[in-house]
Amino acid sequence: MSETPEGPVHPEPPETPPTDLAVTERHADPCAARQTDLVRDADRRAAELRDYRAAFRAAQLAMAVVDQDGIVVTANDSFGALLGTEAGALREQAAADLVDLASDGRTWHAYREVLRGRRSRFRCTRRLKHPDGRSLWAEVTVSPVPDSRRVLLSIADISDRRELQARLRHLQMHDPVTRLPNRALFFERLSSALEAAAQDAPADTAPADSSYESHESHESYGYGRTGRIGLCYLDLDGFKAVNDTLGHRVGDRLLAAVAARLTECADSDGYTRSGGHLVARLGGDEFAILVEDSTGTEQLADLARSVLRALQLPFDLGGQRLAVSASIGVIERNAHGTTATALMQAADTTLYWAKADGKARWTLFDPERNAHRMTRQALSSTLRPAVEREEFGLEYQPLVDLTDGAVRGVEALVRWNHPQFGSLPPNRFIAIAEEDGSIVELGRWVLRTACRQARQWQKDHPRERPIFVSVNVAVRQVWDSDLVADVAGILAETGLAPHLLQLELTESAVMGSAGRPLQALQALSDMGVRIAIDDFGTGYSNLAYLSRLPVSVLKLDGSFVRGFQDEEHANPADELIVEALVQLAHRLGLTVTAECVETSGQAARLRRIGCDTGQGWLYSRAVAPDRIAELIGTEPLRV
């Protein structure tokens, strides 16, 4: 209490709040209050349900409520309109049947998982048939209804979107010049066919949520029943000249005209049971015709022949008549176990064979020829490292004096001791070495090894007449290396006298020599090294050119000597030719060696003609260096 000048101040009593009947009643009857709340909550829920049902019925999105057994409880009018019926008629029907959810196992399983509450949501794409006959694409979504054991199934018509996708895909998958399927679509079709063959049955329907591409692949194209596949892979011969001379516009028109003829050939294939084959432009002037369900190589061969005939007819392009031909690689095989990459590699290889064989033709894939190519490729990839690893060795074949049978020299023959293919003769790898340039290093190794061995024989048999060594030289060695310097250095390194070294070049290489090669040969000859023309008589045979070359030896090709084998039915012309060559060589101051001497009768006739030395299996095959050492100083090889 406080005081004021007037006296003590007393607090006023608190003001009594106004009486609230509801509060009074709540305190008076709690049960009645709870009942009032429940009534209000029920009214609110009823209003929400009325709103939900009104929205459900009025929604433009097609919807249906489905129970846990997959039966439609209710559907809205949009759902009925989409399927061409009244919404009420859809009640108590299986939802999966209405929207095709049971057509494949994957979709059906996912749908059942949502019904059982094991999956929260599921979406797929389905192609539905309207009662009026038209088709439509629908996106189906299935999701649980909150606080309920039911699910909501909604369907959106995406036909317009799918049509746009189809148009975009067509542009993406077709060549704008020829309007043929392009490389991407070709490989899609090829892979699809091979996958179907791997399953040994038509592929399952695409997953329900798959894209338009998968649906088109499965619905538009049938799979073969033979389990085989064929391919004609073709390339226009000389098309680049058309582009270069007449311009790309004419070239494009020619490609379009070629595409039309190829399509006609594919559609008219008499073996086809269900439509034509896929014709695609893979790029440039390359086309392919894919034959699914092929019946054998004869079908592909007939198709290739018809294509060649069709392309042989002139093309009239706006008043310009053009003629074009094609090379075709043909392959037909069992599709099971084949990959798209392997098939295209085989087709590409076969196309290369067709061009190499002369163009304007078709060539069938040959497994043996391909195995040889693969072996050659394997050798090519390991040849240069093999030179560095010194996987090569030399054998020597004697060159025998036909008058007394004495060994006058040897020819060094290189062998590749391949870790996978064993001992390989020169004809298996020398051409490869010339192509990739490794012949220079390999030739240098052969030359050094042969000279060192010849010098060693000379040291081991000082009282015997030294034998010379003959080494083969490739043309690329003359062009790509300083052969003169290499020979001079190796002779100085090994101590071998120049006259004990003979270098062999093929006739075609020597006869066309000019400039640097001719200067190199002349320098070697001036050094004292002997130059021999190998396989004489198989190349240019320009006899007048011999007088201008620094050549000292002619080696007659074995084809001349083989004509002497049949002594009872000898061809007089063969002997006259050889005799004339020997006499000409002698008059030019050259000596003559006959290759491939295999019988004593051949040796006798060559001796009678006047040939100087012989080489062949009659005397010895190519042997190891120690065997040659045994022949030096022994009795002459008389036969």
C-alpha positions as CSV (number, residue, x, y, z in Angstrom):
1,M,0.0,0.0,0.0
2,S,1.2,3.5,-0.8
3,E,0.4,6.8,0.6
4,T,-0.5,10.1,-0.9
5,P,-1.0,13.5,0.5
6,E,-4.7,12.7,0.6
7,G,-4.1,9.5,2.5
8,P,-3.6,5.8,1.8
9,V,-4.4,4.4,-1.5
10,H,-6.2,1.0,-1.6
11,P,-5.9,-1.3,-4.7
12,E,-9.1,-1.8,-6.7
13,P,-10.4,-5.4,-7.0
14,P,-9.7,-7.2,-10.4
15,E,-12.2,-6.7,-13.1
16,T,-14.4,-9.8,-13.7
17,P,-14.1,-11.1,-17.3
18,P,-17.2,-11.5,-19.3
19,T,-18.8,-14.9,-19.2
20,D,-18.2,-17.2,-22.3
21,L,-20.9,-19.8,-22.6
22,A,-18.7,-22.1,-24.8
23,V,-15.9,-22.0,-22.2
24,T,-18.4,-22.6,-19.5
25,E,-19.9,-25.5,-21.4
26,R,-16.4,-27.0,-22.1
27,H,-15.5,-26.9,-18.5
28,A,-18.9,-28.1,-17.6
29,D,-19.1,-31.1,-20.2
30,P,-15.7,-32.3,-21.7
31,C,-17.4,-35.2,-23.6
32,A,-19.7,-32.9,-25.4
33,A,-16.8,-30.6,-26.4
34,R,-14.9,-33.5,-28.0
35,Q,-18.0,-34.6,-29.9
36,T,-18.3,-31.1,-31.3
37,D,-14.7,-31.2,-32.6
38,L,-15.3,-34.6,-34.2
39,V,-18.4,-33.3,-36.0
40,R,-16.5,-30.3,-37.3
41,D,-13.6,-32.5,-38.4
42,A,-15.9,-34.8,-40.2
43,D,-17.6,-31.9,-41.9
44,R,-14.2,-30.6,-43.1
45,R,-13.2,-34.1,-44.4
46,A,-16.5,-34.5,-46.2
47,A,-16.0,-31.1,-47.8
48,E,-12.5,-32.1,-48.9
49,L,-13.7,-35.4,-50.2
50,R,-16.4,-33.6,-52.2
51,D,-13.7,-31.3,-53.6
52,Y,-11.4,-34.2,-54.4
53,R,-14.2,-36.2,-56.1
54,A,-15.2,-33.1,-58.1
55,A,-11.6,-32.5,-59.1
56,F,-11.1,-36.1,-59.9
57,R,-14.2,-36.2,-62.2
58,A,-13.4,-32.8,-63.8
59,A,-9.7,-33.4,-64.4
60,Q,-8.6,-33.5,-68.0
61,L,-5.9,-36.0,-67.0
62,A,-7.3,-39.5,-67.3
63,M,-7.3,-41.2,-63.9
64,A,-8.6,-44.2,-62.2
65,V,-8.5,-45.6,-58.6
66,V,-7.4,-49.2,-58.5
67,D,-7.6,-51.5,-55.5
68,Q,-4.8,-53.8,-54.3
69,D,-6.1,-56.6,-56.6
70,G,-5.7,-54.4,-59.7
71,I,-9.5,-53.8,-60.1
72,V,-10.8,-50.4,-61.1
73,V,-12.8,-48.9,-58.3
74,T,-13.7,-45.7,-60.1
75,A,-12.5,-43.8,-63.1
76,N,-13.1,-40.2,-64.3
77,D,-14.7,-39.1,-67.5
78,S,-11.3,-38.3,-69.2
79,F,-10.2,-41.9,-68.6
80,G,-13.4,-43.2,-70.3
81,A,-13.0,-40.7,-73.2
82,L,-9.4,-41.8,-73.7
83,L,-10.5,-45.4,-74.1
84,G,-13.7,-44.5,-76.0
85,T,-16.2,-45.6,-73.4
86,E,-18.2,-44.4,-70.4
87,A,-16.3,-44.0,-67.1
88,G,-18.8,-46.2,-65.3
89,A,-18.3,-49.0,-67.6
90,L,-14.7,-49.3,-66.5
91,R,-15.5,-50.2,-62.9
92,E,-14.6,-53.7,-61.7
93,Q,-12.4,-54.2,-64.7
94,A,-8.7,-55.2,-64.5
95,A,-6.7,-52.0,-65.0
96,A,-3.8,-54.0,-66.5
97,D,-6.0,-55.2,-69.3
98,L,-7.2,-51.6,-70.0
99,V,-3.7,-50.1,-70.5
100,D,-1.7,-53.2,-71.6
101,L,0.4,-53.6,-68.5
102,A,0.6,-57.4,-68.6
103,S,2.1,-57.7,-72.1
104,D,5.6,-58.2,-70.9
105,G,7.1,-59.6,-67.7
106,R,9.2,-56.6,-66.6
107,T,6.3,-54.1,-66.7
108,W,3.8,-56.6,-65.1
109,H,6.3,-57.2,-62.2
110,A,6.8,-53.5,-61.5
111,Y,3.0,-52.9,-61.6
112,R,2.4,-55.6,-59.1
113,E,5.1,-54.3,-56.8
114,V,3.3,-51.0,-56.6
115,L,-0.1,-52.7,-55.8
116,R,1.6,-54.6,-53.0
117,G,3.1,-51.5,-51.5
118,R,6.7,-52.6,-52.2
119,R,7.4,-49.8,-54.8
120,S,6.5,-46.2,-54.4
121,R,6.0,-45.3,-58.1
122,F,6.0,-46.8,-61.5
123,R,5.9,-45.1,-65.0
124,C,5.9,-46.7,-68.4
125,T,4.9,-45.9,-72.0
126,R,2.3,-47.8,-73.8
127,R,0.8,-47.9,-77.3
128,L,-3.0,-48.2,-77.0
129,K,-5.7,-48.9,-79.5
130,H,-8.7,-46.6,-79.5
131,P,-12.1,-48.2,-80.4
132,D,-12.3,-46.0,-83.5
133,G,-9.2,-47.8,-84.8
134,R,-6.5,-45.1,-84.3
135,S,-3.5,-45.8,-82.1
136,L,-2.2,-43.5,-79.4
137,W,0.9,-43.3,-77.3
138,A,0.2,-43.0,-73.5
139,E,2.4,-42.4,-70.5
140,V,1.0,-44.5,-67.7
141,T,1.8,-43.6,-64.1
142,V,0.9,-45.7,-61.1
143,S,1.4,-44.4,-57.5
144,P,-0.2,-45.1,-54.1
145,V,-3.1,-43.1,-52.7
146,P,-2.1,-41.6,-49.3
147,D,-3.6,-43.3,-46.3
148,S,-5.1,-46.0,-48.4
149,R,-4.4,-49.4,-49.8
150,R,-5.4,-48.3,-53.2
151,V,-3.4,-46.8,-56.1
152,L,-4.0,-44.0,-58.5
153,L,-3.5,-44.8,-62.2
154,S,-3.1,-41.8,-64.5
155,I,-2.7,-41.7,-68.3
156,A,-1.3,-38.9,-70.4
157,D,-1.8,-38.8,-74.1
158,I,1.7,-38.2,-75.5
159,S,1.0,-39.0,-79.1
160,D,2.0,-35.5,-80.3
161,R,5.2,-35.7,-78.5
162,R,5.9,-39.1,-79.9
163,E,5.2,-37.9,-83.4
164,L,7.7,-35.1,-82.9
165,Q,10.2,-37.6,-81.6
166,A,9.6,-39.8,-84.6
167,R,10.2,-36.9,-87.0
168,L,13.4,-35.8,-85.2
169,R,14.6,-39.4,-85.2
170,H,14.0,-39.8,-88.9
171,L,16.1,-36.8,-89.6
172,Q,18.8,-38.0,-87.2
173,M,18.9,-41.5,-88.6
174,H,18.6,-40.8,-92.4
175,D,21.1,-39.4,-94.9
176,P,19.9,-36.1,-96.3
177,V,21.3,-36.7,-99.8
178,T,20.0,-40.2,-100.6
179,R,17.2,-40.3,-97.9
180,L,18.5,-43.8,-97.0
181,P,19.2,-44.9,-93.4
182,N,22.5,-43.6,-92.3
183,R,25.4,-45.3,-90.5
184,A,23.8,-45.0,-87.1
185,L,20.5,-46.6,-88.1
186,F,22.4,-49.3,-90.0
187,F,24.4,-50.3,-87.0
188,E,21.3,-50.2,-84.8
189,R,19.5,-52.6,-87.1
190,L,22.6,-54.8,-87.4
191,S,23.1,-55.0,-83.6
192,S,19.4,-55.7,-83.1
193,A,19.5,-58.6,-85.5
194,L,22.6,-60.1,-83.9
195,E,21.2,-59.7,-80.4
196,A,18.0,-61.5,-81.5
197,A,20.1,-64.3,-83.0
198,A,22.1,-64.6,-79.7
199,Q,18.9,-65.2,-77.8
200,D,17.9,-67.8,-80.4
201,A,14.4,-66.3,-80.5
202,P,12.7,-63.0,-81.1
203,A,13.7,-60.5,-78.5
204,D,11.3,-59.7,-75.7
205,T,9.1,-56.7,-76.0
206,A,10.9,-53.5,-75.0
207,P,10.6,-52.3,-71.5
208,A,7.5,-50.3,-71.0
209,D,9.4,-47.1,-70.4
210,S,11.6,-47.5,-73.4
211,S,12.1,-44.8,-75.9
212,Y,10.5,-44.5,-79.3
213,E,13.7,-45.9,-80.9
214,S,13.3,-49.2,-79.1
215,H,9.7,-49.5,-80.1
216,E,10.4,-48.8,-83.7
217,S,13.2,-51.3,-83.7
218,H,11.0,-54.0,-82.4
219,E,7.8,-53.2,-84.1
220,S,8.9,-52.2,-87.6
221,Y,11.5,-54.9,-88.3
222,G,11.2,-58.6,-88.2
223,Y,13.9,-61.0,-87.1
224,G,15.2,-63.8,-89.3
225,R,14.2,-67.4,-88.8
226,T,17.3,-68.9,-90.3
227,G,19.7,-67.6,-87.7
228,R,22.0,-66.2,-90.5
229,I,22.9,-62.8,-91.7
230,G,24.4,-61.4,-94.9
231,L,25.9,-58.2,-96.0
232,C,26.8,-56.6,-99.3
233,Y,29.3,-53.8,-98.6
234,L,30.0,-51.7,-101.8
235,D,32.0,-48.7,-102.8
236,L,31.7,-46.8,-106.1
237,D,34.7,-47.0,-108.3
238,G,36.1,-43.6,-109.4
239,F,33.4,-41.5,-107.6
240,K,36.1,-39.0,-106.5
241,A,36.7,-38.2,-110.1
242,V,33.1,-37.3,-110.6
243,N,33.2,-34.9,-107.6
244,D,36.5,-33.4,-108.7
245,T,35.5,-32.8,-112.4
246,L,31.7,-32.2,-112.3
247,G,31.3,-30.8,-108.8
248,H,29.6,-32.0,-105.6
249,R,26.1,-31.2,-106.8
250,V,26.4,-33.7,-109.6
251,G,28.1,-36.1,-107.3
252,D,25.1,-35.9,-104.8
253,R,22.6,-36.4,-107.6
254,L,24.6,-39.5,-108.7
255,L,24.6,-40.8,-105.1
256,A,20.8,-40.4,-104.9
257,A,20.3,-42.2,-108.3
258,V,22.6,-45.0,-107.1
259,A,20.6,-45.3,-103.9
260,A,17.3,-45.6,-105.8
261,R,18.7,-48.5,-107.9
262,L,20.1,-50.2,-104.8
263,T,16.8,-50.0,-103.1
264,E,15.1,-51.5,-106.1
265,C,17.5,-54.4,-106.1
266,A,17.0,-55.0,-102.4
267,D,13.2,-54.9,-102.8
268,S,13.1,-57.2,-105.7
269,D,15.3,-59.9,-104.1
270,G,13.5,-63.2,-104.9
271,Y,14.6,-64.8,-101.7
272,T,12.9,-62.2,-99.4
273,R,9.7,-63.4,-97.7
274,S,8.8,-60.2,-95.8
275,G,9.8,-57.0,-97.5
276,G,13.0,-55.7,-98.8
277,H,16.4,-55.5,-97.1
278,L,17.9,-52.5,-95.4
279,V,19.9,-50.3,-97.8
280,A,22.0,-47.7,-96.0
281,R,24.6,-45.1,-97.0
282,L,27.5,-45.5,-94.6
283,G,29.3,-42.4,-95.7
284,G,31.0,-41.0,-98.8
285,D,30.3,-43.4,-101.7
286,E,30.0,-46.4,-99.4
287,F,26.7,-48.3,-99.2
288,A,25.6,-51.5,-97.5
289,I,22.7,-53.9,-98.0
290,L,21.8,-55.8,-94.8
291,V,20.1,-59.2,-95.4
292,E,18.5,-60.5,-92.2
293,D,17.2,-64.1,-92.3
294,S,19.6,-64.9,-95.2
295,T,19.4,-68.3,-96.8
296,G,23.0,-68.8,-97.8
297,T,25.9,-67.4,-99.9
298,E,24.0,-67.9,-103.1
299,Q,21.3,-65.4,-102.1
300,L,24.0,-62.8,-101.4
301,A,25.9,-63.6,-104.6
302,D,22.7,-63.2,-106.6
303,L,22.0,-59.9,-104.9
304,A,25.6,-58.7,-105.7
305,R,25.2,-59.7,-109.3
306,S,21.9,-57.8,-109.6
307,V,23.5,-54.7,-108.1
308,L,26.4,-54.8,-110.5
309,R,24.0,-55.2,-113.5
310,A,21.9,-52.3,-112.2
311,L,24.8,-50.0,-111.8
312,Q,26.3,-50.8,-115.2
313,L,23.4,-48.9,-116.9
314,P,24.3,-45.3,-117.6
315,F,22.9,-42.6,-115.3
316,D,21.1,-39.6,-117.0
317,L,21.5,-36.7,-114.6
318,G,20.0,-33.6,-116.1
319,G,21.3,-34.3,-119.6
320,Q,24.6,-35.7,-118.4
321,R,25.2,-39.4,-118.9
322,L,27.5,-40.9,-116.4
323,A,28.7,-44.5,-116.1
324,V,29.8,-45.9,-112.8
325,S,30.8,-49.2,-111.4
326,A,31.1,-50.7,-108.0
327,S,33.3,-53.1,-106.0
328,I,31.3,-55.3,-103.6
329,G,32.4,-57.2,-100.6
330,V,30.0,-60.1,-99.8
331,I,29.8,-61.9,-96.5
332,E,27.2,-64.4,-95.3
333,R,27.4,-66.4,-92.0
334,N,25.7,-67.7,-89.0
335,A,24.6,-64.7,-86.9
336,H,25.0,-66.5,-83.6
337,G,28.4,-65.6,-82.1
338,T,29.0,-62.8,-84.6
339,T,29.5,-59.2,-83.5
340,A,28.8,-56.1,-85.5
341,T,32.4,-55.1,-85.4
342,A,33.6,-58.5,-86.6
343,L,31.1,-58.6,-89.4
344,M,32.0,-55.1,-90.6
345,Q,35.7,-55.8,-90.5
346,A,35.2,-58.9,-92.6
347,A,33.0,-57.0,-95.0
348,D,35.6,-54.2,-95.3
349,T,38.4,-56.7,-95.9
350,T,36.3,-58.4,-98.6
351,L,35.6,-55.0,-100.3
352,Y,39.3,-54.3,-100.3
353,W,39.9,-57.7,-102.0
354,A,37.3,-56.8,-104.7
355,K,39.1,-53.6,-105.4
356,A,42.5,-55.2,-105.4
357,D,41.3,-57.9,-107.8
358,G,40.4,-55.3,-110.4
359,K,37.3,-53.4,-109.3
360,A,33.8,-53.6,-110.9
361,R,33.2,-57.0,-109.3
362,W,32.0,-58.7,-106.2
363,T,34.2,-60.9,-103.9
364,L,33.0,-63.4,-101.3
365,F,34.6,-63.5,-97.9
366,D,37.3,-66.3,-97.7
367,P,38.2,-67.4,-94.2
368,E,41.6,-68.8,-95.4
369,R,42.5,-65.7,-97.3
370,N,41.5,-63.7,-94.2
371,A,43.6,-65.9,-92.0
372,H,46.6,-65.2,-94.2
373,R,45.8,-61.4,-94.0
374,M,45.5,-61.6,-90.2
375,T,48.8,-63.5,-90.1
376,R,50.4,-60.9,-92.3
377,Q,49.1,-58.1,-90.1
378,A,50.5,-59.9,-87.0
379,L,53.8,-60.2,-88.7
380,S,53.8,-56.6,-89.7
381,S,53.1,-55.4,-86.1
382,T,56.0,-57.5,-84.7
383,L,58.5,-57.2,-87.5
384,R,60.4,-54.1,-86.5
385,P,60.7,-55.2,-82.8
386,A,61.9,-58.6,-84.0
387,V,64.8,-56.9,-85.8
388,E,65.7,-55.2,-82.6
389,R,65.5,-58.5,-80.7
390,E,67.5,-60.3,-83.4
391,E,65.0,-63.0,-83.9
392,F,66.4,-63.6,-87.4
393,G,69.0,-66.1,-88.6
394,L,70.8,-67.0,-91.8
395,E,71.1,-70.2,-93.7
396,Y,73.3,-70.7,-96.8
397,Q,72.7,-72.5,-100.1
398,P,75.8,-73.5,-102.1
399,L,76.5,-72.1,-105.6
400,V,78.3,-74.9,-107.4
401,D,80.6,-74.8,-110.4
402,L,78.9,-76.9,-113.1
403,T,82.3,-77.9,-114.6
404,D,84.0,-79.5,-111.6
405,G,81.3,-79.5,-108.9
406,A,83.3,-77.3,-106.5
407,V,81.5,-74.9,-104.2
408,R,82.3,-71.4,-105.4
409,G,80.0,-69.4,-103.2
410,V,76.8,-69.4,-101.1
411,E,73.6,-67.4,-101.1
412,A,72.6,-66.1,-97.7
413,L,68.9,-66.7,-97.0
414,V,67.3,-65.0,-94.0
415,R,64.9,-66.9,-91.7
416,W,62.6,-65.4,-89.1
417,N,62.5,-67.5,-85.9
418,H,59.1,-66.3,-84.9
419,P,58.0,-67.2,-81.4
420,Q,54.5,-68.0,-82.5
421,F,54.7,-69.1,-86.1
422,G,58.1,-70.8,-86.0
423,S,60.8,-70.6,-88.7
424,L,59.5,-68.3,-91.6
425,P,61.1,-68.2,-95.0
426,P,61.8,-64.8,-96.7
427,N,58.7,-64.8,-98.9
428,R,56.6,-64.5,-95.7
429,F,58.0,-61.3,-94.4
430,I,60.4,-59.5,-96.9
431,A,57.5,-57.8,-98.7
432,I,56.2,-56.5,-95.3
433,A,59.6,-55.3,-94.4
434,E,59.9,-53.4,-97.6
435,E,56.5,-51.8,-97.0
436,D,57.2,-50.5,-93.5
437,G,60.8,-49.7,-94.1
438,S,62.3,-52.2,-91.6
439,I,64.0,-53.8,-94.6
440,V,66.8,-51.2,-94.2
441,E,67.8,-52.3,-90.7
442,L,67.1,-56.0,-91.5
443,G,69.2,-55.8,-94.7
444,R,72.0,-54.2,-92.8
445,W,72.0,-57.0,-90.2
446,V,71.9,-59.7,-92.9
447,L,74.8,-58.0,-94.8
448,R,76.9,-57.7,-91.6
449,T,76.2,-61.3,-90.5
450,A,76.8,-62.8,-93.9
451,C,80.1,-61.0,-94.4
452,R,81.3,-61.9,-90.9
453,Q,80.5,-65.6,-91.6
454,A,82.2,-65.6,-94.9
455,R,85.3,-64.1,-93.3
456,Q,85.2,-66.7,-90.6
457,W,85.1,-69.6,-93.2
458,Q,88.1,-68.0,-94.8
459,K,90.0,-67.9,-91.5
460,D,89.0,-71.5,-90.7
461,H,90.2,-72.8,-94.1
462,P,93.2,-70.6,-95.0
463,R,94.6,-73.1,-97.5
464,E,91.4,-73.4,-99.4
465,R,90.1,-71.2,-102.1
466,P,87.8,-68.6,-100.4
467,I,84.1,-68.7,-101.3
468,F,82.1,-65.6,-101.9
469,V,78.8,-64.8,-100.2
470,S,75.8,-63.5,-102.1
471,V,73.3,-61.2,-100.3
472,N,69.9,-60.1,-101.5
473,V,69.3,-56.3,-101.6
474,A,65.9,-54.7,-101.8
475,V,65.3,-51.6,-103.9
476,R,64.2,-49.7,-100.8
477,Q,67.7,-50.3,-99.3
478,V,69.2,-48.4,-102.2
479,W,66.8,-45.5,-101.9
480,D,66.3,-45.2,-98.1
481,S,69.9,-45.8,-96.9
482,D,73.4,-45.0,-97.9
483,L,74.1,-48.5,-99.2
484,V,77.5,-47.7,-100.5
485,A,78.6,-46.5,-97.1
486,D,77.0,-49.4,-95.3
487,V,78.8,-51.9,-97.5
488,A,82.1,-50.2,-97.2
489,G,81.8,-50.0,-93.4
490,I,80.8,-53.6,-93.0
491,L,83.6,-54.9,-95.3
492,A,86.1,-52.8,-93.3
493,E,84.6,-54.1,-90.0
494,T,84.6,-57.7,-91.0
495,G,87.8,-57.7,-93.1
496,L,86.1,-59.4,-96.0
497,A,87.6,-58.6,-99.4
498,P,85.1,-56.8,-101.7
499,H,85.4,-59.4,-104.5
500,L,84.0,-62.0,-102.1
501,L,80.7,-60.1,-101.7
502,Q,78.0,-60.4,-104.3
503,L,74.8,-58.3,-104.0
504,E,71.6,-59.6,-105.7
505,L,68.9,-57.3,-107.0
506,T,65.8,-58.3,-108.9
507,E,65.6,-57.7,-112.6
508,S,62.7,-55.2,-112.4
509,A,64.7,-53.2,-109.8
510,V,68.0,-53.1,-111.7
511,M,66.6,-52.6,-115.2
512,G,64.8,-49.4,-114.2
513,S,67.7,-48.0,-112.2
514,A,68.5,-44.4,-112.8
515,G,69.9,-41.5,-110.8
516,R,70.8,-42.5,-107.3
517,P,70.3,-46.3,-107.6
518,L,72.5,-46.4,-110.7
519,Q,75.1,-44.3,-109.0
520,A,75.1,-46.6,-106.0
521,L,75.5,-49.7,-108.1
522,Q,78.3,-48.2,-110.0
523,A,80.1,-47.2,-106.9
524,L,79.7,-50.7,-105.4
525,S,81.1,-52.2,-108.6
526,D,84.0,-49.8,-108.6
527,M,84.7,-50.9,-105.1
528,G,85.1,-54.5,-106.3
529,V,81.7,-55.8,-105.2
530,R,79.9,-58.1,-107.7
531,I,76.4,-57.1,-108.7
532,A,74.0,-59.9,-109.8
533,I,70.6,-59.7,-111.4
534,D,68.3,-62.2,-109.6
535,D,65.4,-64.0,-111.3
536,F,66.5,-62.8,-114.7
537,G,63.9,-63.4,-117.4
538,T,60.8,-62.6,-115.3
539,G,60.9,-58.8,-115.5
540,Y,61.6,-56.3,-118.1
541,S,64.3,-58.4,-119.9
542,N,65.7,-55.3,-121.5
543,L,68.8,-56.9,-122.9
544,A,70.2,-53.7,-124.4
545,Y,70.2,-52.2,-120.9
546,L,72.6,-54.8,-119.7
547,S,75.6,-53.1,-121.4
548,R,75.0,-49.9,-119.4
549,L,74.7,-51.5,-116.0
550,P,77.6,-52.4,-113.7
551,V,76.4,-56.1,-113.6
552,S,78.7,-59.1,-113.4
553,V,76.3,-62.0,-112.9
554,L,73.0,-63.1,-114.3
555,K,70.9,-65.6,-112.3
556,L,68.4,-67.3,-114.5
557,D,64.9,-67.7,-113.1
558,G,64.0,-71.2,-112.1
559,S,61.1,-71.3,-114.6
560,F,63.6,-71.7,-117.4
561,V,65.4,-74.6,-115.7
562,R,62.2,-76.4,-114.8
563,G,61.6,-76.9,-118.5
564,F,64.5,-79.2,-118.5
565,Q,63.1,-81.7,-116.0
566,D,61.2,-83.9,-118.4
567,E,64.1,-85.3,-120.4
568,E,61.9,-87.6,-122.5
569,H,59.5,-84.8,-123.5
570,A,61.9,-81.8,-123.4
571,N,60.8,-78.6,-125.0
572,P,63.5,-77.6,-127.5
573,A,62.5,-73.9,-127.2
574,D,63.4,-73.8,-123.5
575,E,66.9,-75.0,-124.2
576,L,67.3,-72.6,-127.1
577,I,66.3,-69.6,-124.9
578,V,68.6,-70.6,-122.1
579,E,71.5,-71.2,-124.5
580,A,70.9,-67.8,-126.2
581,L,70.9,-66.0,-122.8
582,V,74.1,-67.8,-121.7
583,Q,75.9,-66.9,-124.9
584,L,74.7,-63.3,-124.7
585,A,75.8,-63.0,-121.1
586,H,79.3,-64.4,-121.9
587,R,79.8,-62.0,-124.8
588,L,79.0,-59.2,-122.4
589,G,81.5,-60.5,-119.9
590,L,78.9,-61.8,-117.5
591,T,78.8,-65.2,-115.7
592,V,75.5,-67.1,-115.5
593,T,74.0,-69.0,-112.5
594,A,71.0,-71.3,-113.0
595,E,68.5,-71.5,-110.1
596,C,66.3,-74.4,-109.1
597,V,68.6,-77.2,-110.3
598,E,66.9,-80.3,-109.0
599,T,68.0,-83.3,-111.2
600,S,71.3,-84.5,-112.7
601,G,69.7,-84.3,-116.1
602,Q,69.1,-80.6,-115.7
603,A,72.7,-80.1,-114.5
604,A,74.1,-82.0,-117.5
605,R,72.1,-80.0,-120.0
606,L,73.1,-76.7,-118.3
607,R,76.7,-77.8,-118.3
608,R,76.5,-78.6,-122.0
609,I,74.9,-75.2,-122.8
610,G,77.8,-73.5,-121.0
611,C,76.1,-72.2,-117.8
612,D,78.8,-71.4,-115.2
613,T,77.2,-72.2,-111.8
614,G,74.1,-74.0,-110.5
615,Q,72.1,-73.7,-107.3
616,G,69.3,-76.0,-106.2
617,W,68.2,-79.0,-104.1
618,L,70.3,-81.3,-106.3
619,Y,73.4,-80.0,-104.5
620,S,72.0,-78.9,-101.2
621,R,69.1,-77.0,-99.6
622,A,69.8,-74.0,-97.5
623,V,71.8,-75.2,-94.5
624,A,73.4,-73.9,-91.3
625,P,76.9,-72.3,-91.4
626,D,78.6,-75.3,-89.9
627,R,77.4,-77.6,-92.7
628,I,78.9,-75.2,-95.3
629,A,82.2,-75.4,-93.4
630,E,82.1,-79.2,-93.9
631,L,81.7,-78.7,-97.7
632,I,84.7,-76.4,-98.0
633,G,87.8,-78.4,-99.1
634,T,85.9,-81.7,-99.5
635,E,85.3,-83.6,-102.7
636,P,83.5,-81.6,-105.4
637,L,79.7,-82.1,-105.5
638,R,79.7,-84.1,-108.7
639,V,76.3,-85.4,-109.9
